[in-house]
Amino acid sequence: MEMIFALITLIGALFLFLGALGLVRMPDVYNRMQAGTKATTLGTILFSLGIGLANFGSGWCGKIVIIILFVIATNPVSSNVIARAAHFSGIKLAKLSLKDELKEDDEKTEGGTL
């Protein structure tokens, strides 16, 4: 069982590493945020779950469940708020980006169609 918990922790660490790699490799702030948020959310959940299962009888399981629920609730929301703030402050998309849905929504709202 200990090897399974170690493997879960290792997979979580791998996702955290891939999230950090995505921050370096992606072309603009929006792609970096998406890569970082999704990978770090899953990585943190798996890493914490592996640690919690490995130390099941030590009384840390409840705290780790709370940490996992907190990460699930706050990572997507904070990423969305930061992305919207970046968009409204005028940070441009990468040239490879095909569509700016938030800009289209803004244009519809300004035109009074919504």
N, C-alpha and C positions, 0 to 999 in steps of 0.2 A: 504493500500500500504506500509505503514511503516513496517509492520510485514513481508512482503515479502522481503523487502530490508534487514531487520535484519536477516532473515533466510538465504539469499544469503551470507551475511557476516559471519554468523555462520558456514555455510558449508565450506566457504573458510578457516576459522580458524581451522576447523576440518581437512581439508586436510593439512594445515601447521603443525598441531600436528602430523598427521600420517607420514608426511615426517620426522619430528624430531624423531619419534619412529623408523622409518626405519633406520635411521643413527645408532641407538643403537643396533637394532636387526640383521642387515644383517652381513654376515660372513666376507666379504672382502671389500676393497675400491671400487671396481667396482660395486658391488651390492648396496653398500651404496650410491654411487653417483647416480645410476639409480633411487633408491627409493626416494632419496632426491630431485633430479631434477624434476622428473615428478610430484611428490606431491606438491612441493613448487611452481612450475609453475602454476598448476591449482589452488592451494590455494591462491596464490597472485592475480591471475586474478579474482577469485570469490570475494575475500575479497575487492579488489579495486573497482570492479564493484558494490558491495553492498553499499560501502561507497559513491561512485559517484552517484548512483541512489538515495540514501537517501538525498543527498545534491545537487540535480539537479540544482536548481536555483541559487546556490551560486557562479557560475563561475569556479568551480573546475573540471567540467566534461571534458573539453578539456585536462587539465593536467593529469587527471586520464586515459583518452584514450591513451595519449602519454606514460604514465607509463606502461600500459598494453601491448602496442605494443613493447615497449622496453624489457619487460620481455619475451614476446613471441620470440623476435629476439635473445636475448642474452643468456638466460638460456640454451637452447640445445647446442649452439655453445661453450659456456664456459665449459660445462660439457664434451663435446667431446674432447676439447683440454686438459683438465685436465686428462681425462682418458687415452688419448694417451701418455701424458707425464709420467703418472704413469706406463704405460705398457713399454715404452721405457727405463725407469729408472730401470726396473727389478722387480717391485712389482708383486708377484705371485698371481694367482687366488686362490680362496678357493678350497679345495679338492672336494667339491660337484659340482663345475662347470664342465660341460660336454665338452665344446668346446671353444677353443681360436681362434676365426676367424681372429683376427689381426695377430697372430703368423703365421697362415696359409697363409695369404696374404704376410707377410714378406718373408716366405720361397719361395713362388712362384716368388716374385720379385727378390730375390737373385739368384734363379736358371735361371733367364733370360727368363721365359715363358711369362711374360707380356710385 
